[in-house]
Each structure stands twice: as C-alpha cells, then as structure tokens.
C-alpha cells in the first residue's frame, strides 16, 4: 500500500466539519444510558444540520463568492469568516438544542468545540495558522478517552485507533504541505485543552 496515496484521504475523512457528527454518533453507540429513539434522532438531525449540512452549503457559497478558495485548504485571511460561522452555529446548537441539555457529555463536547473555534480565531488574529484538522481529531480523541473514563468502559482499542488516526492526520497535513510541525502541535494542544477543561463538569 502506497502511503503517499492514502495519507491525503485522512485530511478528507477527518475534516473538521465531520468531527461533531462523529463524536455524536460515537456517544450514542457506547452510551449505557437509556435514550429515547426520538431524542437520538432529533439530536442527530440538529447536529447534522448545524455542524455539517449548513456549513457545507456556506462553504460552497464562500467559494463561489471567492471568499474561500478550497474546502480543505484556506489561507490565514480566508479562515476568519468560516471560523466565525462555525462558532456561531455551535453557539446556536448549544443555546437552542433542548436534547443536548439532557445529555451533559455531548453538551460539553460541543462547548469544547465552540471554545476551540474561538481559540483558532484568536490564533488567526495573531497571524498564526493553527491546524484545524488537528484541533478536530484531537478533540474527538480526547472526548473518546473521556467517555471511556466516565462510562468505565475498556475502550483500549478505540483509544489506540484514535491515537493512530491523530498520527495519520498529522502526517497527511505535513505530506500535503498544509502546515508546519508547530502549527500541528498548537492545533493538537487546542483540541485537547478545549475538551479537558470541561471534564470537571461531567466526568
């Protein structure tokens, strides 16, 4: 298997826009709390619309208007509007999703996502391009680890797979010359920190 052909796939599969839905699906798969099917469906619809379908539509609008040049690559200047949009959509999800209020694990997962969006935007204002891919995949990996502690589940293989995916995503971004090592490290740090700081409230 030629890793040079496989590595770019990780930038698409683990694009930041998919992370919220991945985290939500994983939570419902491993959660031991009884949750009504209607609540699961409602939450997935809300998360899908506000973190996936609406952002994708807006991305294509930004591309057509020349605000953003690419779905996976964005310059420092091009990051401002998408990051502000992401933060606003996550805020709306946290503010108005009644289903999330009954699911503290997911609520704080998305609060961490909102916080990481703000931190990434601050980095842009400081003329620094933290890796959004690393923010996303490290947030997801940290959430998986937190759930394993919270639910007292031996998710060793899943955690190991998450760590492996983090490595592949980092390698992918380096191979595609999208980021420097320090940008990947800072992105990873933001992703982990934005989840860990809220562990106190739900672990």
C-alpha positions in Angstrom: 0.0 0.0 0.0 1.4 3.4 -1.1 1.0 5.7 2.0 1.6 8.7 -0.2 -1.7 7.9 -2.0 -3.5 7.0 1.3 -2.4 9.9 3.5 -4.4 12.7 1.8 -7.6 10.7 2.4 -7.2 11.3 6.1 -7.5 15.0 5.5 -10.9 14.4 3.9 -12.2 11.7 6.2 -11.3 13.6 9.3 -12.1 17.1 8.0 -13.1 19.3 11.0 -16.6 19.6 9.6 -17.3 15.9 10.2 -15.9 15.8 13.8 -19.1 16.9 15.6 -21.2 14.2 13.9 -18.5 11.5 14.5 -18.5 12.4 18.2 -22.3 12.4 18.5 -22.6 9.0 16.7 -19.8 7.5 18.9 -21.6 8.8 22.1 -24.9 7.1 21.1 -23.1 3.9 20.2 -21.3 3.5 23.5 -23.6 5.3 25.9 -25.1 3.0 28.6 -27.9 5.5 29.5 -31.3 4.7 28.1 -32.1 7.4 25.5 -35.4 7.6 23.6 -35.0 6.9 19.9 -36.8 10.2 19.2 -34.2 12.0 21.2 -31.4 10.3 19.4 -32.9 11.1 16.0 -33.6 14.8 17.0 -30.1 15.3 18.2 -28.5 13.7 15.1 -30.7 15.9 12.9 -29.8 19.1 14.8 -26.1 18.2 14.8 -26.2 17.2 11.2 -27.9 20.4 10.1 -25.9 22.9 12.2 -22.4 21.3 12.0 -22.4 19.6 8.6 -25.1 20.4 6.0 -25.4 24.1 6.7 -21.6 24.7 7.0 -21.0 22.8 3.7 -23.6 24.9 2.0 -22.0 28.1 3.3 -18.5 26.8 2.3 -19.7 26.4 -1.3 -21.3 29.9 -1.1 -18.0 31.3 0.2 -16.1 29.5 -2.6 -18.5 30.9 -5.3 -18.0 34.4 -3.9 -14.3 34.0 -3.8 -14.0 34.4 -0.1 -12.5 30.9 0.3 -10.5 29.1 -2.4 -10.8 25.4 -1.2 -12.8 23.1 1.0 -9.6 21.6 2.7 -7.1 24.4 2.3 -7.5 28.0 3.5 -5.1 30.9 3.9 -4.9 32.9 7.1 -7.2 35.6 5.7 -9.7 33.0 4.4 -10.1 31.4 7.8 -11.8 34.3 9.5 -15.3 34.1 8.1 -15.6 30.2 8.2 -14.3 30.2 11.8 -16.8 32.9 12.9 -19.5 31.0 11.1 -18.6 27.7 12.9 -18.5 29.4 16.3 -22.0 31.0 15.7 -23.5 27.7 14.6 -22.1 25.8 17.6 -23.4 28.6 19.9 -26.9 28.2 18.3 -26.7 24.4 18.8 -25.7 24.8 22.5 -28.2 27.6 23.1 -31.3 26.1 21.5 -30.9 22.4 21.4 -33.2 21.0 24.1 -32.0 17.5 23.5 -28.4 18.4 24.4 -29.4 19.8 27.8 -30.3 16.3 28.8 -27.0 14.9 27.5 -24.2 16.6 29.5 -21.4 14.6 27.8 -22.4 15.9 24.4 -23.2 19.4 25.7 -19.6 19.8 27.0 -18.2 18.1 23.9 -19.8 20.9 21.8 -18.9 23.5 24.3 -15.3 22.4 23.8 -15.8 22.6 20.1 -17.1 26.2 20.5 -14.1 27.1 22.7 -11.6 25.6 20.2 -13.3 27.7 17.4 -12.8 30.9 19.4 -9.1 29.9 20.2 -8.5 29.2 16.5 -10.0 32.5 15.6 -7.7 34.3 18.1 -4.8 32.5 16.5 -5.8 33.9 13.1 -6.0 37.4 14.6 -2.4 36.8 15.9 -1.4 35.8 12.4 -0.9 32.1 13.3 -2.5 29.3 11.4 -3.2 26.5 13.9 -4.2 23.3 12.3 -8.0 22.9 12.3 -7.6 19.2 11.3 -5.5 18.6 14.4 -7.9 20.6 16.6 -10.8 18.4 15.4 -9.2 15.0 15.6 -7.5 15.7 18.9 -10.8 17.0 20.3 -12.5 13.8 19.2 -9.7 11.6 20.6 -9.9 13.4 23.9 -13.7 13.0 24.0 -13.4 9.3 23.3 -10.9 9.0 26.2 -13.1 11.0 28.5 -16.1 8.8 27.7 -14.1 5.6 28.5 -13.4 7.0 31.9 -16.9 8.4 32.5 -18.7 5.2 31.4 -16.0 3.0 32.9 -15.6 1.1 29.6 -12.4 -0.6 28.4 -12.2 1.3 25.1 -8.5 0.5 24.7 -8.7 -0.5 21.1 -10.8 2.5 20.2 -8.4 4.9 22.0 -5.5 3.3 20.3 -7.3 3.7 16.9 -7.9 7.4 17.8 -4.2 7.9 18.5 -3.3 6.2 15.3 -5.7 8.4 13.4 -4.2 11.5 15.0 -0.8 10.4 13.7 -2.2 9.8 10.2 -3.9 13.2 10.1 -0.8 15.0 11.2 1.3 13.1 8.6 -1.3 13.9 6.0 -1.2 17.6 6.7 2.6 17.5 6.6 2.7 15.5 3.4 0.2 17.9 1.7 2.5 20.8 2.9 -0.6 22.4 4.6 1.1 23.1 7.9 4.4 23.3 9.7 5.1 21.0 12.7 4.5 23.8 15.2 1.1 24.6 13.6 0.1 20.9 14.1 1.3 20.9 17.7 -0.6 24.0 18.6 -3.7 22.7 16.9 -3.4 19.4 18.8 -2.9 21.3 22.0 -6.0 23.5 21.4 -8.0 20.4 20.6 -7.0 18.5 23.8 -7.3 21.6 26.0 -10.7 22.6 24.8 -12.1 19.2 26.0 -10.1 18.6 29.1 -11.0 22.0 30.7 -14.7 20.8 30.8 -14.0 17.3 32.2 -14.6 18.7 35.7 -18.3 19.3 34.9 -19.2 15.9 33.5 -16.5 13.3 34.4 
